[in-house]
Amino acid sequence: MATSKNSPLVSFIQENQEKLYRIAYAHVKNRDAALDLVHTSIVKALQKQHTLRNQECVRTWFYRILVNECMSYFRKQSRVVYLADLNDNLMPPPPANYGQEEYLDLYSAIDHLPSQLKAVIILRYFEDMKLSTIAEITFTNLSTTKSRLYKALKLLKLDLGGMEDDRSLSV
């Protein structure tokens, strides 16, 4: 497997290392797991770069690999129950005057979304991607992506107990 240092894929990876890590970390909330997911995605992309027909689509193609790796990670993790997680659920909630509570609640609510909905929220609001690009990355049509976004926003609103200003999560 010979890879030229000037290939669009290698250039993309080098220029977007931090962004790729942020996407993986936003999904898994674990530094080591996020680094492993990015590494695995890079290896898979380098091994399969010959299958990329249009070199201009390297961004979307790689994001698709990364998001699929994150979802695969969740499928594997959902089968495992850690004793530490059970203990965390027994702890009382933090006091009402806890700083930045809204942000913590939001991140917690996003973590509890199903992986397909979580992916759409992360790509849309954390990475500021267009819905059409998200549809390409997640192998769904645009209307499915939109419905997943609206469903995720609705679930977040319910989980957060409603919001005073509905425009804060507008599309």
Rosetta blueprint (number, residue, H / E / L):
1 M L
2 A L
3 T L
4 S L
5 K L
6 N L
7 S L
8 P H
9 L H
10 V H
11 S H
12 F H
13 I H
14 Q H
15 E H
16 N L
17 Q H
18 E H
19 K H
20 L H
21 Y H
22 R H
23 I H
24 A H
25 Y H
26 A H
27 H H
28 V H
29 K L
30 N L
31 R H
32 D H
33 A H
34 A H
35 L H
36 D H
37 L H
38 V H
39 H H
40 T H
41 S H
42 I H
43 V H
44 K H
45 A H
46 L H
47 Q H
48 K H
49 Q H
50 H H
51 T H
52 L L
53 R L
54 N L
55 Q H
56 E H
57 C H
58 V H
59 R H
60 T H
61 W H
62 F H
63 Y H
64 R H
65 I H
66 L H
67 V H
68 N H
69 E H
70 C H
71 M H
72 S H
73 Y H
74 F H
75 R H
76 K H
77 Q H
78 S L
79 R L
80 V L
81 V L
82 Y L
83 L H
84 A H
85 D H
86 L H
87 N H
88 D H
89 N H
90 L H
91 M L
92 P L
93 P L
94 P L
95 P L
96 A L
97 N L
98 Y L
99 G L
100 Q L
101 E H
102 E H
103 Y H
104 L H
105 D H
106 L H
107 Y H
108 S H
109 A H
110 I H
111 D H
112 H L
113 L L
114 P L
115 S H
116 Q H
117 L H
118 K H
119 A H
120 V H
121 I H
122 I H
123 L H
124 R H
125 Y H
126 F H
127 E L
128 D L
129 M L
130 K L
131 L H
132 S H
133 T H
134 I H
135 A H
136 E H
137 I H
138 T L
139 F L
140 T L
141 N L
142 L H
143 S H
144 T H
145 T H
146 K H
147 S H
148 R H
149 L H
150 Y H
151 K H
152 A H
153 L H
154 K H
155 L H
156 L H
157 K H
158 L H
159 D H
160 L L
161 G L
162 G L
163 M L
164 E L
165 D L
166 D H
167 R H
168 S H
169 L H
170 S L
171 V L
